[in-house]
Amino acid sequence: MSARSWPTPRRCCDTSHYSAAMAAVRDSRTTRARVYETLRRQVVTLELPPGAALSENELSATLGVSRTPVREALILLAEEGLVQVFPQVGSFVSRVDPRRVADAQFIREAVELAALADLPAHLDPDLVRELQDNVERQRRPGLDARAFFDLDELFHASLLQLSGHGNAWPVVQRAKAHLDRARQLGLDEAHVQESRVSEHEEVLRAVLDGRQEEAVDLLRTHLRAVLADVDRVREESPHLFHDGTLAPTRRSIAVWT
């Protein structure tokens, strides 16, 4: 009796087109996310200053992408209030809105003060050394505003880690974009940096000495100091701040007056 032969299984369908389509979707999402993060960083760091006009054509050429991910990124940034889109006029980096700054400050205070009030009895020695080293680096002569801002961010993130709430930092970061723009506008003057370093030192000293309630009070005062900086910069450079103007004036180029 001859051995029975079984038919070769047939593929039910060709999935190559499906796989290619899915890969294209993933690439599209990756590109959009990259463009969004790049533009968001440039807005928050003032590389794209308040009131700057945004051209989809120029941005797509600079970033080496098509206009679609740029347009999608601008829509996302508009939802965050970092960009304003005016039909028939154009897209612009939003001017700093003091109300949004105050809201971001409220969120930041709520998280950072609660975390500092929840410090463990025994502090991580490695994190303590990192905080001490951070403050020393803040005092280095010739530190520009951007480098100081980065160290300031790291100091506050490390404080959250010290309390065991380091995972809350990304939430704080996303919430305080408007606040960060205002903070950086006020960091250009040397005496402002000097004041912030001294405040960091006082907070850290109180933490290490076990004066927890005092540390919380010092941190609250430190965090609120930025509001005074915002008022000062607003008086000096009112064109960088939202004043209720609904839209730019359309001329040969679109501008805010």
BELFEN-V37723 format. One record per backbone hydrogen bond with DSSP energy under -1.0 kcal/mol. NH is the residue of the N-H (numbers start at 0). CO is the residue of the C=O. E is the energy in kcal/mol with one decimal. If there is no record, write none. Layout:
BEGIN
[[NH:CO:E] [NH:CO:E]]
END
This chain:
BEGIN
[[18:14:-2.8] [19:15:-2.4] [20:16:-2.2] [21:17:-2.5] [22:18:-2.3] [23:19:-2.0] [24:20:-2.0] [25:21:-2.4] [26:22:-2.5] [27:23:-2.2] [28:24:-2.4] [29:25:-2.5] [30:26:-2.6] [31:27:-2.4] [32:28:-2.5] [33:29:-2.4] [34:30:-2.6] [35:31:-2.7] [36:32:-2.6] [37:33:-2.2] [38:34:-2.7] [39:35:-2.7] [40:36:-2.3] [41:37:-2.1] [42:38:-2.0] [43:39:-2.8] [44:40:-2.5] [45:42:-1.1] [46:41:-1.1] [47:41:-2.7] [50:92:-2.1] [51:48:-2.1] [53:90:-3.1] [58:54:-2.8] [59:55:-2.5] [60:56:-1.9] [61:57:-2.6] [62:58:-2.6] [64:59:-2.1] [70:66:-2.9] [71:67:-2.5] [72:68:-2.2] [73:69:-2.4] [74:70:-1.7] [75:71:-1.9] [76:72:-2.4] [77:73:-2.1] [78:74:-1.7] [79:75:-1.1] [81:76:-2.3] [83:91:-3.0] [85:89:-3.0] [88:85:-2.1] [89:85:-2.6] [91:83:-2.8] [92:51:-2.7] [93:81:-2.2] [95:239:-2.5] [100:96:-2.0] [101:97:-2.3] [102:98:-2.0] [103:99:-2.4] [104:100:-2.4] [105:101:-2.1] [106:102:-2.0] [107:103:-2.5] [108:104:-2.7] [109:105:-2.2] [110:106:-1.9] [111:107:-2.7] [112:108:-2.5] [113:109:-1.1] [114:110:-2.1] [115:111:-2.2] [116:112:-1.7] [117:114:-1.5] [127:123:-2.1] [128:124:-2.2] [129:125:-2.0] [130:126:-2.3] [131:127:-2.3] [132:128:-2.7] [133:129:-2.2] [134:130:-2.1] [135:131:-1.9] [136:132:-2.3] [137:133:-1.8] [139:136:-1.4] [142:139:-1.0] [147:143:-2.4] [148:144:-2.5] [149:145:-2.1] [150:146:-1.9] [151:147:-2.6] [152:148:-2.5] [153:149:-2.1] [154:150:-2.3] [155:151:-2.0] [156:152:-2.4] [157:153:-2.4] [158:154:-1.8] [159:155:-1.7] [160:156:-1.9] [161:157:-2.4] [162:158:-1.3] [163:160:-1.4] [164:159:-2.6] [167:164:-1.8] [168:165:-1.6] [171:167:-2.0] [172:168:-2.9] [173:169:-2.1] [174:170:-1.5] [175:171:-1.3] [179:175:-2.8] [180:176:-1.8] [181:177:-1.7] [182:178:-2.7] [183:179:-2.3] [184:180:-1.6] [185:181:-1.0] [186:183:-1.0] [192:188:-1.4] [193:189:-2.4] [194:190:-2.0] [195:191:-2.2] [196:192:-2.5] [197:193:-2.1] [198:194:-2.0] [199:195:-2.3] [200:196:-2.5] [201:197:-2.1] [202:198:-2.3] [203:199:-2.6] [204:200:-2.6] [205:201:-2.1] [206:202:-2.2] [207:203:-2.6] [208:204:-1.8] [209:206:-1.2] [210:205:-2.4] [211:209:-1.5] [214:210:-2.4] [215:211:-2.2] [216:212:-2.1] [217:213:-2.7] [218:214:-2.4] [219:215:-2.3] [220:216:-2.2] [221:217:-2.4] [222:218:-2.9] [223:219:-1.9] [226:223:-1.3] [228:224:-1.5] [229:225:-2.4] [230:226:-2.0] [231:227:-2.1] [232:228:-2.7] [233:229:-2.5] [234:230:-1.7] [235:231:-1.8] [236:232:-3.2] [239:236:-1.8] [240:237:-1.7] [241:95:-3.1] [248:254:-3.5] [254:248:-2.2]]
END
